[in-house]
Amino acid sequence: MSFFLVAVVVVAILLAAWAVSLYNALVRLKHSVTKAWANIDVLLKQRHEELPKLVETCKQYMQHERQTLEAVITARNAVSNAREQHDVSALGTAETGLRLGLGKLFALAENYPELKANENFKFLQQRISALESAIADRRELYNEAVNLNNVRIEQFPDVLIARYFNFVAAELLRFSDAELADVDIKSLFG
């Protein structure tokens, strides 16, 4: 066997190993995005189950605040539908509505001393607040996984493998400016 033939075989083996390595790295990134989404999904399901309990507890005290309670339930259902359909952009919009509704609900609860003193309400408020914090953390991890995936499938030489095997960009979980704004407590009591 000639030196040239051996060199060609060695180069071919190295290129194949390199391609397999790139492919495997892209697969890991794709599954990181899926895992990050699954982590958010678990927390969204938990919150979805807790919200009706909170609203029911509040209904006993807040009979004339029905509009706020109904807005929370409507937003909860929108989040659930977007989550079930894996519609990341709709989820961002629905999350904004839900977070604003919860902010109003917790602010209105200040007008009801009996409600604020209710142990069930306190527990549910703490539980939902903890879930909100966990969701925010998981959102950050999800967006980081999406960013790593999207950058990697666009970089050369990874783009060659990504296009050949139909790796696609994932969508970042975005929220509207309204979610980032402070809740205007004064307007809630005006």
SVG drawing of the C-alpha trace seen along z (x, -y; Angstrom):
<svg xmlns="http://www.w3.org/2000/svg" viewBox="-70 -57 74 59">
<polyline fill="none" stroke="black" stroke-width="0.4" points="0.0,0.0 1.4,-3.4 1.9,-6.2 -0.6,-8.3 -3.4,-5.8 -2.7,-5.5 -2.8,-9.3 -6.1,-9.5 -7.6,-6.8 -6.3,-8.5 -7.7,-11.9 -11.1,-10.3 -11.2,-8.7 -10.4,-12.0 -13.0,-13.9 -15.6,-11.3 -14.8,-11.4 -14.9,-15.2 -18.3,-15.1 -19.7,-12.7 -18.4,-14.8 -20.1,-17.9 -23.3,-16.0 -23.3,-14.7 -22.6,-18.2 -25.6,-19.5 -27.8,-16.7 -26.8,-17.5 -27.7,-21.2 -31.1,-20.3 -31.9,-18.1 -30.8,-20.8 -33.4,-23.0 -36.0,-20.2 -35.0,-19.6 -35.1,-23.3 -38.6,-23.5 -39.7,-20.4 -38.4,-22.1 -40.6,-25.1 -43.5,-22.9 -43.4,-21.1 -43.5,-24.4 -46.3,-25.8 -48.4,-22.7 -47.8,-23.1 -48.9,-26.7 -51.8,-25.8 -53.0,-23.5 -52.4,-26.0 -54.2,-29.0 -57.8,-27.7 -57.2,-27.1 -56.0,-30.7 -58.9,-32.1 -61.4,-30.0 -59.9,-31.2 -60.1,-34.8 -63.7,-34.4 -64.9,-33.9 -63.6,-37.3 -63.6,-39.3 -67.1,-39.1 -67.0,-42.4 -63.5,-41.8 -64.8,-39.2 -63.3,-40.9 -59.8,-40.5 -60.4,-36.9 -61.9,-36.1 -58.9,-37.8 -56.5,-35.5 -58.4,-32.4 -58.6,-33.5 -54.9,-34.2 -54.2,-30.8 -56.2,-29.0 -54.3,-30.9 -51.0,-29.9 -52.2,-26.3 -53.3,-26.3 -50.0,-27.8 -48.0,-25.3 -49.9,-22.3 -49.4,-23.5 -45.7,-24.3 -46.4,-27.8 -43.5,-29.8 -44.6,-33.2 -48.2,-32.7 -46.8,-31.5 -44.9,-34.7 -48.0,-36.8 -50.2,-34.7 -47.5,-34.7 -47.5,-38.5 -51.3,-38.6 -51.1,-36.1 -48.3,-37.8 -50.1,-41.2 -53.4,-39.6 -51.6,-38.0 -49.9,-41.3 -53.3,-42.9 -54.8,-40.1 -52.1,-40.2 -52.3,-44.0 -56.1,-43.9 -55.7,-41.4 -54.3,-44.2 -57.8,-45.6 -59.0,-42.4 -57.4,-41.9 -59.4,-38.7 -58.1,-37.3 -54.5,-38.3 -54.8,-36.6 -56.2,-33.4 -53.6,-30.7 -54.7,-29.0 -54.3,-32.3 -50.9,-32.9 -49.7,-29.5 -51.0,-29.7 -49.6,-33.2 -46.2,-32.0 -46.4,-28.8 -47.3,-30.8 -44.7,-33.4 -42.1,-30.6 -43.3,-29.0 -43.1,-32.4 -39.5,-32.7 -38.7,-29.2 -40.3,-29.8 -38.3,-33.0 -35.1,-31.0 -36.1,-28.2 -37.0,-30.8 -33.5,-32.1 -32.0,-28.6 -34.3,-27.8 -33.3,-31.0 -29.6,-30.3 -30.0,-26.8 -31.9,-28.2 -29.2,-30.8 -26.4,-28.2 -28.3,-26.0 -29.1,-28.8 -25.6,-30.2 -24.0,-26.7 -26.2,-25.7 -25.3,-29.0 -21.5,-28.8 -19.2,-27.4 -18.5,-24.4 -21.4,-23.3 -23.8,-24.9 -22.8,-22.2 -23.9,-19.4 -26.9,-21.3 -28.3,-21.9 -27.6,-18.4 -29.4,-16.9 -32.2,-19.6 -31.4,-21.0 -33.6,-24.1 -33.4,-27.2 -35.5,-27.2 -37.6,-30.2 -36.6,-32.3 -39.3,-32.8 -40.0,-36.5 -42.3,-38.7 -43.8,-42.1 -42.6,-45.4 -45.8,-45.4 -44.4,-42.5 -41.2,-44.3 -43.1,-47.4 -44.0,-47.8 -47.6,-47.3 -49.2,-50.6 -50.7,-50.0 -52.3,-53.4 -54.4,-52.7 -55.7,-49.4 -57.2,-51.2 -58.3,-54.3"/>
</svg>
